[in-house]
């Protein structure tokens, strides 16, 4: 049952990425290009995501326990430490340079776009390297 719920949530998320334009690197790069061909439409997507998340967290955490798990899986560390900041900076640099991030990349891998076919293997290698560095 949990797999089916996760699959449905993933499909809805992927559909949202495609509909919002986040799966289109050109649209993302135009959003980030505030001095050139700026496209502010992704700011509306971000605003809608913030509102949805704000409401969703209140609804979910009002429950005593999750529907499909024993307990809520909330990280114990709530501080912005070096690891979080480094990851956020690397993510932002990669997103700004490529115009795509992991969610949309996985969503569009089926399109076999050249950028995605380069990005996804590089992302996987980066994840493996990060895992090795963290373990040492």
Protein Blocks (a to p, Z undefined) as FASTA:
>chain_A
ZZmmmmmmmmmmmmmmmmnopmpmklmmmmmmmmlmccfklmmmmmmmmmmmmmmmmmmm
mpmbdfkbfbdcddfblcdcfklmmmmmmmmmmmmmnopafklmmmmmmnopaklmmmmm
mmmmmmmmmmmmmmZZ
